[in-house]
Amino acid sequence: MARAFDSIKQGLNEAIAHAKSKGRKAEEGIKLYQPHAVDVSSLRERLSLTQEQFAARFGFSVATLRHWERGDRSPSGASLVLLNVIDRNPAAVLQALQ
């Protein structure tokens, strides 16, 4: 139980430190990357892939992809960053994954 508490406490402390540092980063000249929202359905159709093909090719589960396309959920974090890269340069992603 103590390990779980320590892990949660550490995570909260890291989150607080991260939140406090956001204001300083602008002052230090560090640019924060904010990925834009991606219309996953349009992206997939532009690439002429089925849901199953898109999911398999880029490492997403089909269920997650369906949730994104229906609007039940929105991609975030690393998934959103990957979708932004796929949107801009799908060939680079495919080459990196070979």
BALOBA-1460 file (C-alpha; in Angstrom, 3 decimals):
// residues 98
<rec num="1" residu="m" x="0.000" y="0.000" z="0.000"/>
<rec num="2" residu="a" x="2.864" y="2.352" z="0.807"/>
<rec num="3" residu="r" x="4.331" y="1.788" z="-2.661"/>
<rec num="4" residu="a" x="1.066" y="2.796" z="-4.323"/>
<rec num="5" residu="f" x="0.849" y="5.929" z="-2.185"/>
<rec num="6" residu="d" x="4.456" y="6.859" z="-2.957"/>
<rec num="7" residu="s" x="3.856" y="6.354" z="-6.671"/>
<rec num="8" residu="i" x="0.721" y="8.507" z="-6.638"/>
<rec num="9" residu="k" x="2.455" y="11.170" z="-4.557"/>
<rec num="10" residu="q" x="5.410" y="11.259" z="-6.963"/>
<rec num="11" residu="g" x="3.081" y="11.564" z="-9.948"/>
<rec num="12" residu="l" x="1.201" y="14.434" z="-8.344"/>
<rec num="13" residu="n" x="4.434" y="16.230" z="-7.451"/>
<rec num="14" residu="e" x="5.658" y="15.845" z="-11.044"/>
<rec num="15" residu="a" x="2.345" y="17.177" z="-12.369"/>
<rec num="16" residu="i" x="2.551" y="20.210" z="-10.088"/>
<rec num="17" residu="a" x="6.153" y="20.891" z="-11.121"/>
<rec num="18" residu="h" x="5.215" y="20.565" z="-14.784"/>
<rec num="19" residu="a" x="2.268" y="22.950" z="-14.410"/>
<rec num="20" residu="k" x="4.454" y="25.504" z="-12.618"/>
<rec num="21" residu="s" x="7.148" y="25.268" z="-15.297"/>
<rec num="22" residu="k" x="4.822" y="26.081" z="-18.211"/>
<rec num="23" residu="g" x="4.912" y="29.797" z="-17.435"/>
<rec num="24" residu="r" x="8.708" y="29.794" z="-17.156"/>
<rec num="25" residu="k" x="9.193" y="28.008" z="-20.471"/>
<rec num="26" residu="a" x="7.746" y="30.935" z="-22.390"/>
<rec num="27" residu="e" x="10.165" y="33.218" z="-20.580"/>
<rec num="28" residu="e" x="13.096" y="30.908" z="-21.353"/>
<rec num="29" residu="g" x="12.301" y="30.795" z="-25.068"/>
<rec num="30" residu="i" x="11.193" y="27.171" z="-25.103"/>
<rec num="31" residu="k" x="8.355" y="26.583" z="-27.516"/>
<rec num="32" residu="l" x="5.674" y="24.187" z="-26.364"/>
<rec num="33" residu="y" x="4.265" y="22.034" z="-29.145"/>
<rec num="34" residu="q" x="0.490" y="21.938" z="-29.105"/>
<rec num="35" residu="p" x="-0.712" y="19.370" z="-31.669"/>
<rec num="36" residu="h" x="-3.824" y="20.367" z="-33.562"/>
<rec num="37" residu="a" x="-6.961" y="18.268" z="-33.650"/>
<rec num="38" residu="v" x="-7.016" y="15.750" z="-36.495"/>
<rec num="39" residu="d" x="-10.137" y="14.596" z="-38.328"/>
<rec num="40" residu="v" x="-9.204" y="10.927" z="-38.196"/>
<rec num="41" residu="s" x="-11.958" y="9.791" z="-40.545"/>
<rec num="42" residu="s" x="-10.931" y="12.285" z="-43.234"/>
<rec num="43" residu="l" x="-7.275" y="11.396" z="-42.797"/>
<rec num="44" residu="r" x="-7.997" y="7.691" z="-43.152"/>
<rec num="45" residu="e" x="-10.157" y="8.254" z="-46.223"/>
<rec num="46" residu="r" x="-7.506" y="10.509" z="-47.776"/>
<rec num="47" residu="l" x="-5.072" y="7.608" z="-47.432"/>
<rec num="48" residu="s" x="-7.651" y="5.237" z="-48.972"/>
<rec num="49" residu="l" x="-7.480" y="2.829" z="-46.037"/>
<rec num="50" residu="t" x="-10.177" y="0.888" z="-44.240"/>
<rec num="51" residu="q" x="-10.410" y="1.247" z="-40.480"/>
<rec num="52" residu="e" x="-8.741" y="-2.130" z="-40.084"/>
<rec num="53" residu="q" x="-5.893" y="-1.207" z="-42.459"/>
<rec num="54" residu="f" x="-5.289" y="2.196" z="-40.861"/>
<rec num="55" residu="a" x="-5.304" y="0.734" z="-37.350"/>
<rec num="56" residu="a" x="-2.928" y="-2.088" z="-38.268"/>
<rec num="57" residu="r" x="-0.584" y="0.110" z="-40.296"/>
<rec num="58" residu="f" x="-0.140" y="2.771" z="-37.607"/>
<rec num="59" residu="g" x="-0.530" y="0.742" z="-34.406"/>
<rec num="60" residu="f" x="-3.953" y="1.791" z="-33.150"/>
<rec num="61" residu="s" x="-6.683" y="-0.569" z="-32.077"/>
<rec num="62" residu="v" x="-9.705" y="-0.685" z="-34.378"/>
<rec num="63" residu="a" x="-11.976" y="0.012" z="-31.408"/>
<rec num="64" residu="t" x="-10.061" y="3.176" z="-30.525"/>
<rec num="65" residu="l" x="-10.128" y="4.310" z="-34.132"/>
<rec num="66" residu="r" x="-13.894" y="3.802" z="-34.252"/>
<rec num="67" residu="h" x="-14.361" y="5.852" z="-31.079"/>
<rec num="68" residu="w" x="-12.317" y="8.693" z="-32.584"/>
<rec num="69" residu="e" x="-14.247" y="8.620" z="-35.842"/>
<rec num="70" residu="r" x="-17.634" y="8.578" z="-34.090"/>
<rec num="71" residu="g" x="-16.568" y="11.427" z="-31.839"/>
<rec num="72" residu="d" x="-17.046" y="9.405" z="-28.641"/>
<rec num="73" residu="r" x="-13.431" y="10.154" z="-27.760"/>
<rec num="74" residu="s" x="-10.686" y="12.422" z="-29.008"/>
<rec num="75" residu="p" x="-7.093" y="11.387" z="-29.534"/>
<rec num="76" residu="s" x="-4.657" y="12.909" z="-27.074"/>
<rec num="77" residu="g" x="-1.046" y="12.692" z="-25.984"/>
<rec num="78" residu="a" x="1.270" y="10.565" z="-28.085"/>
<rec num="79" residu="s" x="-1.614" y="9.333" z="-30.256"/>
<rec num="80" residu="l" x="-2.498" y="12.885" z="-31.235"/>
<rec num="81" residu="v" x="1.138" y="13.687" z="-32.000"/>
<rec num="82" residu="l" x="1.411" y="10.560" z="-34.168"/>
<rec num="83" residu="l" x="-1.805" y="11.467" z="-35.997"/>
<rec num="84" residu="n" x="-0.394" y="14.937" z="-36.689"/>
<rec num="85" residu="v" x="2.736" y="13.391" z="-38.209"/>
<rec num="86" residu="i" x="0.658" y="10.934" z="-40.240"/>
<rec num="87" residu="d" x="-1.476" y="13.853" z="-41.419"/>
<rec num="88" residu="r" x="1.564" y="15.824" z="-42.580"/>
<rec num="89" residu="n" x="3.801" y="13.027" z="-43.863"/>
<rec num="90" residu="p" x="2.369" y="9.499" z="-43.822"/>
<rec num="91" residu="a" x="5.259" y="8.172" z="-45.915"/>
<rec num="92" residu="a" x="7.771" y="9.196" z="-43.237"/>
<rec num="93" residu="v" x="5.805" y="7.328" z="-40.587"/>
<rec num="94" residu="l" x="5.520" y="4.229" z="-42.751"/>
<rec num="95" residu="q" x="9.255" y="4.364" z="-43.500"/>
<rec num="96" residu="a" x="10.068" y="4.689" z="-39.798"/>
<rec num="97" residu="l" x="7.848" y="1.714" z="-38.972"/>
<rec num="98" residu="q" x="9.480" y="-0.637" z="-41.510"/>
